[in-house]
Amino acid sequence: MNTIHQQEMEQLRVLFRQEAIDRAGDRIRILEVFLDTEEHVTCAELIALLNKKDYDFEPDFVRETLKLLACYGFVQENKFELEESTYEHRHLGYHHDHLICTRCQKIVEFEDDDLEALQLQIASQYGFHMLQHKMEIYGLCSDCINKREPLVSIASAREGEWVQIKEFLGGSGIQNRLASLGIRVGDEVELLTNSGKGPLVLAHNCSRLAVGRGIAKKIMIIPGGKEKGQTPGLRLSRLKEGQKATIVRVGGTSAFRRRLMEMGFLKGTEIQIEKYAPLQDPMELILKGYHISLRVCEASQIVVKKVQGNQT
């Protein structure tokens, strides 16, 4: 056990004596096993680790001890968008953020001094005194992406994911039904909700569409922008007033893509955000010297790359 962990064990003993906590020895043993792992663990996983050490504590006692350790600041409880809470070490003066895979529930810790400085700068710009913060980035880890079949049903996609529709299974009946909703092969959609049961809700052509799970299993997709080596990229709707970018590609329906191409939204073309309307929608753009108005939901279909020297 390293020096920091030894110091924390001693601090906990002092606190337990001061507060007259019952079964202090058993709780110290639980903390000792917990500190031996550098992973995020659930209560069930910690119980399994305790069993390997020949400890046979009641599950309720372990759960109560974790809550107590969190209360005293020795353990950090994380309620990520996962099935169970996870617990990690909480060392004084140390901060990190998290990447969470929504498929395998892998958790990766990361630190970035530039990001921390930027958060302080943003808080200062708004006259806000920051006390604490946390960042949780949800997505798919590289292992899950590599294991994924090239073509999967939209029912297996994750919330927040942009996907491109490649084909429909089930014959003309399914195609006609989806066509009546405006969904066609080649369209890009954003998956808003997918709880694992009941309908999926898609963002498509500036509208929300509910699709039954049975039909969703027959809609085959690839992750948006993954074809021909493309990457998802930055959405035009995320840029601020005055920022410039070059167009990487235009998503959405085939009719939408044709309309924007006719307006000059072509790959490699530079575009600038002139201003947003008072309610942030629509947004005014400058494209090839012309002033163009787009709804924010339309701009979200356009993938761009910021112009160097214009990264603010």
Backbone torsions as a table, in degrees:
resi	resn	phi	psi	omega
1	MET	NA	133.7	-176.2
2	ASN	-77.5	172.4	-174.0
3	THR	-61.9	-42.1	-179.7
4	ILE	-60.0	-44.8	-179.4
5	HIS	-65.5	-38.6	177.6
6	GLN	-62.5	-41.7	178.4
7	GLN	-63.4	-40.6	-179.4
8	GLU	-67.6	-37.8	177.1
9	MET	-61.7	-42.2	-179.5
10	GLU	-68.1	-40.1	177.1
11	GLN	-61.0	-39.4	180.0
12	LEU	-67.6	-39.8	177.7
13	ARG	-58.8	-42.9	179.7
14	VAL	-62.9	-45.7	179.9
15	LEU	-62.9	-42.2	-179.8
16	PHE	-63.6	-38.6	177.3
17	ARG	-66.0	-42.8	-179.3
18	GLN	-63.2	-39.4	-175.7
19	GLU	-93.8	0.3	179.8
20	ALA	53.2	48.6	-179.6
21	ILE	-74.3	134.1	-179.0
22	ASP	-74.7	155.9	178.1
23	ARG	49.8	43.1	-176.6
24	ALA	-60.3	-39.4	-179.3
25	GLY	-60.8	-44.2	179.0
26	ASP	-64.8	-38.7	-179.2
27	ARG	-68.0	-36.2	176.1
28	ILE	-62.9	-40.5	179.2
29	ARG	-63.9	-37.7	177.7
30	ILE	-64.1	-44.1	178.2
31	LEU	-62.7	-38.9	-179.0
32	GLU	-61.0	-45.0	178.4
33	VAL	-66.6	-39.6	179.5
34	PHE	-61.6	-42.3	-178.6
35	LEU	-70.3	-18.4	179.6
36	ASP	-73.9	-17.0	178.1
37	THR	-106.1	140.2	178.3
38	GLU	-97.9	5.5	-177.1
39	GLU	-91.4	159.9	165.7
40	HIS	-74.7	130.4	-177.6
41	VAL	-129.4	149.0	170.6
42	THR	-85.7	171.4	177.7
43	CYS	-61.0	-42.0	-179.7
44	ALA	-62.7	-39.1	179.6
45	GLU	-68.3	-36.4	177.3
46	LEU	-67.0	-39.3	177.4
47	ILE	-60.0	-40.6	178.1
48	ALA	-63.3	-39.6	177.4
49	LEU	-65.5	-38.8	177.9
50	LEU	-64.9	-40.3	179.3
51	ASN	-62.6	-35.6	178.1
52	LYS	-65.0	-25.4	177.5
53	LYS	-91.8	10.1	179.4
54	ASP	68.2	24.7	171.4
55	TYR	-94.1	136.2	-177.3
56	ASP	-124.7	63.7	179.9
57	PHE	-83.4	149.1	177.4
58	GLU	-65.1	139.1	180.0
59	PRO	-53.4	-40.1	-179.8
60	ASP	-64.4	-34.9	179.1
61	PHE	-68.7	-40.9	178.0
62	VAL	-64.0	-43.9	-179.7
63	ARG	-62.9	-43.6	179.2
64	GLU	-64.1	-38.9	-179.8
65	THR	-65.9	-40.8	176.7
66	LEU	-60.0	-43.4	178.4
67	LYS	-63.0	-39.6	179.7
68	LEU	-66.4	-43.1	178.6
69	LEU	-64.5	-35.7	175.8
70	ALA	-67.0	-38.8	179.7
71	CYS	-62.5	-36.5	-179.0
72	TYR	-88.0	0.2	174.2
73	GLY	85.1	17.9	178.3
74	PHE	-96.2	-19.8	-176.8
75	VAL	-130.4	141.2	175.6
76	GLN	-105.2	118.8	175.0
77	GLU	-90.6	127.8	179.6
78	ASN	-113.5	121.9	177.3
79	LYS	-103.4	67.6	176.6
80	PHE	-66.7	173.4	178.9
81	GLU	-78.3	55.6	179.8
82	LEU	-119.8	178.1	-176.3
83	GLU	-69.6	-36.3	-176.7
84	GLU	-129.3	156.0	172.1
85	SER	-66.9	146.9	173.7
86	THR	-116.6	157.8	-176.9
87	TYR	-126.6	142.1	178.3
88	GLU	-140.0	167.5	177.1
89	HIS	-63.1	146.9	173.2
90	ARG	-125.4	97.2	-178.6
91	HIS	-95.2	140.1	-178.0
92	LEU	-63.3	134.4	176.1
93	GLY	77.3	9.2	-177.2
94	TYR	-120.7	133.0	-179.9
95	HIS	-134.6	142.4	173.3
96	HIS	-149.7	167.0	178.2
97	ASP	-118.1	-179.8	-169.3
98	HIS	-133.9	143.8	165.8
99	LEU	-109.0	128.6	-176.4
100	ILE	-122.4	122.8	176.2
101	CYS	-82.1	122.8	-177.0
102	THR	-79.6	-7.6	178.8
103	ARG	-94.5	-57.2	-176.8
104	CYS	-98.0	-5.4	178.7
105	GLN	67.9	21.1	174.0
106	LYS	-65.4	140.2	179.7
107	ILE	-120.4	126.3	179.3
108	VAL	-117.8	128.7	176.8
109	GLU	-90.6	143.3	176.1
110	PHE	-145.7	155.5	175.9
111	GLU	-128.5	143.2	177.4
112	ASP	-149.3	108.3	-177.6
113	ASP	-62.2	-37.4	179.5
114	ASP	-64.2	-39.5	179.1
115	LEU	-66.4	-41.0	178.3
116	GLU	-62.4	-42.8	179.4
117	ALA	-64.6	-38.2	179.8
118	LEU	-65.4	-39.1	178.9
119	GLN	-64.4	-40.5	176.2
120	LEU	-64.4	-39.6	179.2
121	GLN	-63.6	-43.4	179.6
122	ILE	-64.0	-44.4	178.5
123	ALA	-59.6	-42.0	179.7
124	SER	-64.5	-39.4	179.7
125	GLN	-59.9	-32.2	179.7
126	TYR	-95.0	8.9	179.9
127	GLY	66.4	33.3	-174.0
128	PHE	-111.5	128.8	176.8
129	HIS	-91.6	107.6	-175.6
130	MET	-78.7	128.5	176.6
131	LEU	-95.7	-43.3	179.0
132	GLN	-158.7	166.9	176.5
133	HIS	-159.2	165.6	171.2
134	LYS	-146.3	146.4	177.4
135	MET	-122.9	127.6	177.1
136	GLU	-125.6	117.6	179.7
137	ILE	-107.1	117.8	-177.9
138	TYR	-100.4	138.2	178.9
139	GLY	-177.4	-153.2	178.6
140	LEU	-116.2	131.4	178.6
141	CYS	-73.6	165.2	-177.2
142	SER	-62.0	-35.0	178.9
143	ASP	-62.7	-45.0	-178.8
144	CYS	-68.7	-36.3	177.5
145	ILE	-64.7	-42.3	-178.3
146	ASN	-70.0	-29.6	179.5
147	LYS	-80.3	-16.2	-174.6
148	ARG	-69.4	137.3	175.2
149	GLU	-64.9	149.0	-179.9
150	PRO	-57.1	-35.0	-178.0
151	LEU	-126.0	119.6	-179.2
152	VAL	-132.0	165.8	177.4
153	SER	-79.0	152.8	-179.6
154	ILE	-66.2	-18.9	178.5
155	ALA	-65.2	-21.2	-179.8
156	SER	-96.4	-1.4	178.7
157	ALA	-74.1	164.8	-175.8
158	ARG	-105.6	152.2	178.9
159	GLU	-57.8	136.4	-179.7
160	GLY	89.2	-3.9	-176.4
161	GLU	-87.0	136.7	171.2
162	TRP	-90.1	130.6	-178.6
163	VAL	-134.2	157.5	176.6
164	GLN	-113.3	131.0	-179.3
165	ILE	-78.2	127.6	-176.6
166	LYS	-108.7	-36.3	178.9
167	GLU	-164.2	164.3	176.4
168	PHE	-116.0	138.4	173.5
169	LEU	-96.9	153.1	172.6
170	GLY	103.2	8.4	173.3
171	GLY	86.5	-171.8	-173.1
172	SER	-67.6	-28.0	-179.3
173	GLY	-59.9	-47.0	178.2
174	ILE	-64.8	-43.7	-179.5
175	GLN	-59.9	-44.1	-179.2
176	ASN	-66.2	-39.3	-179.4
177	ARG	-64.7	-43.5	179.5
178	LEU	-70.9	-34.9	177.2
179	ALA	-62.7	-33.4	178.1
180	SER	-66.2	-22.4	175.7
181	LEU	-89.8	-3.8	-179.1
182	GLY	89.2	9.4	-177.9
183	ILE	-96.1	123.2	-177.9
184	ARG	-134.9	159.4	176.6
185	VAL	-58.5	135.0	-178.9
186	GLY	99.7	-17.5	179.9
187	ASP	-70.0	148.1	170.6
188	GLU	-104.5	135.6	179.2
189	VAL	-134.2	157.7	174.5
190	GLU	-107.3	132.3	178.4
191	LEU	-85.6	111.0	-177.1
192	LEU	-82.8	-47.5	-179.8
193	THR	-137.4	141.8	175.0
194	ASN	-156.4	88.7	-173.9
195	SER	-81.9	-5.5	-176.9
196	GLY	95.3	-10.5	175.5
197	LYS	-150.1	152.9	-177.7
198	GLY	76.5	-172.2	-175.1
199	PRO	-71.7	158.0	170.5
200	LEU	-97.7	147.8	176.6
201	VAL	-114.5	126.3	-177.6
202	LEU	-112.8	146.6	168.0
203	ALA	-96.9	119.2	-174.0
204	HIS	-146.8	122.2	176.2
205	ASN	54.8	44.3	178.7
206	CYS	64.7	24.0	177.3
207	SER	-134.9	160.0	173.6
208	ARG	-101.6	131.8	-179.5
209	LEU	-125.4	132.6	174.9
210	ALA	-97.3	126.7	-178.6
211	VAL	-122.5	126.6	179.1
212	GLY	-60.2	150.9	-175.3
213	ARG	-63.9	-34.9	179.0
214	GLY	-61.8	-45.0	178.0
215	ILE	-69.0	-38.8	-178.7
216	ALA	-58.2	-33.4	-180.0
217	LYS	-68.5	-13.6	-179.7
218	LYS	-102.2	2.1	176.3
219	ILE	-98.7	109.8	-176.1
220	MET	-94.4	134.7	-172.1
221	ILE	-136.3	164.4	164.4
222	ILE	-124.0	155.1	176.3
223	PRO	-56.5	139.3	-177.3
224	GLY	-55.9	128.0	177.1
225	GLY	82.0	4.0	-177.5
226	LYS	-84.4	-10.7	-179.4
227	GLU	-76.5	141.4	176.2
228	LYS	57.9	35.7	173.9
229	GLY	74.7	12.3	-179.7
230	GLN	-74.7	163.9	174.7
231	THR	-123.8	153.6	-177.1
232	PRO	-55.2	-43.4	173.8
233	GLY	72.5	-171.0	-176.8
234	LEU	-97.4	134.6	179.8
235	ARG	-83.6	139.7	-179.1
236	LEU	-56.4	-33.1	-177.6
237	SER	-66.4	-12.0	-178.6
238	ARG	-89.9	-8.6	-178.3
239	LEU	-76.8	157.2	179.6
240	LYS	-100.5	166.9	178.2
241	GLU	-57.5	134.1	178.7
242	GLY	91.1	-16.0	-178.2
243	GLN	-77.1	148.0	178.5
244	LYS	-116.0	152.3	178.9
245	ALA	-155.2	163.7	172.3
246	THR	-108.8	144.9	-177.0
247	ILE	-76.0	128.4	176.4
248	VAL	-92.5	-47.1	177.2
249	ARG	-167.5	164.1	177.9
250	VAL	-117.3	126.9	178.7
251	GLY	-100.1	-150.9	179.2
252	GLY	84.8	-162.7	-179.1
253	THR	-75.1	161.7	179.5
254	SER	-62.8	-37.4	178.5
255	ALA	-65.0	-40.2	178.5
256	PHE	-64.3	-43.7	-179.5
257	ARG	-63.0	-41.1	178.6
258	ARG	-62.7	-43.0	-178.8
259	ARG	-61.4	-44.4	-178.6
260	LEU	-70.9	-34.7	176.7
261	MET	-63.1	-39.0	177.9
262	GLU	-66.0	-26.6	178.5
263	MET	-83.5	-7.1	178.3
264	GLY	105.0	8.0	178.6
265	PHE	-81.0	81.6	-176.0
266	LEU	-114.1	153.0	179.9
267	LYS	-55.4	131.9	178.2
268	GLY	89.6	-8.9	-179.6
269	THR	-75.9	137.4	178.7
270	GLU	-83.2	141.6	-178.6
271	ILE	-138.5	146.8	-179.2
272	GLN	-128.3	140.0	174.6
273	ILE	-82.3	114.2	-179.6
274	GLU	-81.6	-52.8	179.3
275	LYS	-168.5	163.1	172.7
276	TYR	-106.7	150.7	173.4
277	ALA	-64.7	162.1	-177.6
278	PRO	-52.2	-33.7	178.9
279	LEU	-98.2	18.8	175.8
280	GLN	71.9	7.5	179.9
281	ASP	-153.7	122.8	8.3
282	PRO	-83.8	-174.9	176.2
283	MET	-117.0	143.9	-179.2
284	GLU	-101.3	131.5	-175.9
285	LEU	-121.6	156.6	171.3
286	ILE	-116.1	118.1	-177.8
287	LEU	-131.8	115.3	-179.3
288	LYS	54.6	36.2	178.4
289	GLY	85.7	-6.9	-179.9
290	TYR	-97.5	147.1	177.1
291	HIS	-96.5	121.3	-173.4
292	ILE	-126.7	141.5	178.2
293	SER	-107.6	131.8	176.6
294	LEU	-133.2	144.2	171.1
295	ARG	-70.7	149.9	-177.9
296	VAL	-60.7	-38.6	179.7
297	CYS	-65.2	-29.3	175.2
298	GLU	-72.5	-41.8	179.3
299	ALA	-63.2	-26.8	179.5
300	SER	-68.5	-13.9	178.7
301	GLN	-85.8	-6.7	-174.9
302	ILE	-104.6	120.2	179.2
303	VAL	-92.7	131.1	-175.8
304	VAL	-132.5	169.4	172.5
305	LYS	-128.1	127.6	-178.6
306	LYS	-60.9	144.1	175.9
307	VAL	-73.3	133.5	179.6
308	GLN	-57.7	139.7	-177.9
309	GLY	84.1	6.6	-179.2
310	ASN	-136.5	47.6	-169.9
311	GLN	-95.7	1.3	-176.7
312	THR	-75.1	NA	NA
